[in-house]
Amino acid sequence: MNPEIIFDMKNLKLYWPLCFFALLLTLSCGKDQDLFAEAIEDNIDKEIDDQKDQEGQVPDDNNQEPDGNPVTDPGAATELKAFPSAFGAGAYANGFRGGQVIHVTSLEDDYRNVSEGTWRWAITRDFPRIIVFDVSGEIELSGRIVLSNRNSNVYVAGQTSPNGIMIKGYSMYASNLNEAVFRHMKFYGDPSKVIAPNDPSSARRPLIQFVSPENVVVDNCDFVFNANEAMNFWSSENFVAGGATMQHCLIGEGDTGVLMGGDECNTNLGGEYSAIQNLFVHISHRHPNFTASVKGESINNVVYNSRARLSRVSCTAQANFYGNYYKAGPATYFSIADRVNLVRDDDGANVYVDDTYWSFMSGVVESTSDTPTDIFNAAQSGTNRAKTSQPPVSSWSLASPVDLAGLRPDIMQNGQAYEYVLGNTGARKYLSSNGSTRIIYDAKQEQYIADVRSGNNSNGSGSDYGFDMGRYDPPTIQRSSRSESYDTDMDGMPDVWEVANGLNPDIDDSSGDMDADGYTNLEEFLNLIDV
């Protein structure tokens, strides 16, 4: 028999006066019967739970309503974005939420002897965490960084660095890394560090390669001087690919841009990928490419001085293109047939081009008409060349957009996107102790913005890319470190900001939620970077 419905003599003595009073009220005040009965039942439930607590029993919570706090209610927490300005297929990353705060306190790196407080140590931990930086400067990698699923559930908060963090030299490989956020970081290649000593392969690696990521956001990061792609979002048959977003990133002076998909025509490789409001400068091609059987979207990106082509959609990939701005430069081929976005329609690839938000190309010899699809051409299967005789647009264009997970941002007209992207991409914003934002442009960021506006290529002959441009000149990041009094309790939030917001600077209250909106206290501080 269920013990929940047994009333022993002790319980009966306790409750009979209440029951008798309820009966009298029922006879005399029928109008309020239901309300009072509910109050009596609530009181009895409370008394039973209190008695069970005293007797060592656990109250029955199966019928209790959620407490309404998205941080403690897993179902509600999944509806919260990684941060308010996150969009696209990876926007709902949240596995890091409430995790341990990890401090990077050193700019040193040694893959043979990983020390606590280093970047390599922080990024390779195997528990939910938020990484903050007490130092600024350049971290010269001694070898490649390799991550796996066990290193998932991480938020890399580059915006907490005093003056910025540059990860320099070798690449990072992340296989099945899930629930991950990278914000306001600079990743730079080095022509003297192309093949890592701890890499069994002799291949040229992207600066970061994600293999089958799920809920990953890369936001406001710089990728410069890459020997291959700046980034790959690669699907794999070994893992089910989820979704990933690259937004507000600066990709400059590299060999090629970004691949989103997998092997050229492996229909078993899926996933969803978003490229939103990024700036590509002096990159030959792949702005980005969508391959295999992925669903993708390219929204309000700005591309300057491409050489071979823009984006290519191949195999059975499907992609949406909204309001991108393409600007020719000194290295751009003036043969529009091969230089535009290419669609391998014979493979089964399709794109949707929105006629409302123009994809615009400026500075070309040929005049472009007022039809966005004019900067797309069907490509010969297995090649990067436009077909000599172009098929009807209907053979590769979609009548309605591809449906992707995540949230799509408000889409801008291309001219508006051009100004927005130039003013908001890359790792250039950092948080002060009071939560205000400081903007620090490095020399490369200033150069790229000037090149885009002027139509110049100030760092090369106009026909070379990446390490072949003739000069390797990464900017210098001012070295500095936080004092111990900046964050006394080491919870990632400065003492000044904690006191001003009613928090305790002597207690780790990073995972609390002072305003019950789902974002933890630490996230509230980190999110100020977007204010």
Buried (B, 14 or more C-beta within 10 A) or exposed (E): EEEEEEEEEEBEEBBEEBEEEBEEBEEEEEEEEEEBEEEBEEEBEEBBBEBBEEEEEEBEEEEEEEEEEBBEBEEBBEEBBBBEBBBBBBBBBBBBBBBBBBBBBBBBBEBEEEEEBBBBBBBBBEEBBBBBBBBBBBBBBBBBBBBBBEBBBBBBBBBBBBBBBBBBBBBBBBBBBBBBBBBBBBBBBBEEBBBBEEBEEEEBBBBBBBBBBBBBBBBBBBBBBBBBBBBBBBBBEEBEBBBBBBBBBBBBBBBBBBBBBBBEBBBEBBBBBBBBBBBBBBBBBBBBBBBBBBBBBBBBBBBBBBBBBBBBBBBBBBBBBBBBBBBBBBBBBEEBBBBBBBBBBBBBBBBBBBEEBBBBBBEBEEEBEEEBBBBBBBBBEEEBEBBEEBEEBEEBBBEEBBEBBBBBBEBBBBEBBBEBBBEBBBBBBBBEBEBEBEEBEBEBBEBBBEBBEEBBBEBBEBEBBBBEBEEBEBBEBEEEBBEEEBBBBBBBBBBBBBEEBEBBBEEBBBBBBEEEBBBBBBBBBBBBBBE
